[in-house]
Amino acid sequence: MKIDCTQCEMYRSTHCDDCLVSAVLHPIDAPVEIDDELGSSVGALAGAGLIPVLRFRPRAEPATEPPAAETG
């Protein structure tokens, strides 16, 4: 799993401070990759309260306006 914190809705918010990536790898200066094999271990540690959970939420795509109708 590749995590780019700049693409997270919570980037630089108070929630960011309590995220797995920020807590373990602070400061973040590049995208982070968490190997799929580590995912269950990280989940178990977070579930036990030993590390923060991953709070990454992708930013919502901005709404696009439909093209203007042509007159003529």
N, C-alpha and C positions, 0 to 999 in steps of 0.2 A: 504494500500500500504506500503510495507516494502522497505526502502531505506538504502542501505549500501554504504556510500560515497566512500569507498575504491574500490568499483567496478564501479565507474563512470569514464568516459573518461576525465572529467575535474577536477578530484581530485587533489587538491593542485595547481591548476592553477589560473590565474587571474579571470577566470569565476567562480571558486568555491567561491570566496569572494562575488559575487553578486547573490548567490543562496539562495533560501528560507531557506533551511536547515542550511546553514552556518550562515546566517544573524540572524535567530531566535534562533538557538540552539548552537551557537559557544561557546566553541570548541566541536567538534563532537568526541566522543570516543566510540560509539557503533552504530549499525544499529538503524534507527528511523522508527517508524510505524505511518503513518497518516491514521486515521480512514476514511473509505469511506464516512461517513456522513459529515465529515469536508471538504471533497474535493471540493465541490461546494462553500463553504464559503471561503476557501483559494483561490480558483480561482477568486472569485469576488473581494477579497481584492487585489490580485495581478493585476487583470485587471484594477482596479482603481488606481494603482500605490502606494498603501499604504504599500505593502510589496513586496519583490523581488519575481520573478517567480521561480518555481522549474526548475533547469537546469540539472537535472540528466539525463545522457545518459549512458546506459550500455556499458561497454567495449566490443569491437568487439572480438569475439572468434579468437584466433590465428589460422592462416592457418596451417593445418596439412599436412604433406607430405604423399603421398600414400606409402604403404608398398613396399619395394624393391622386385623385381621379383626374385624368387629363380632359381638358375641354377643347373643343375645336371643331 
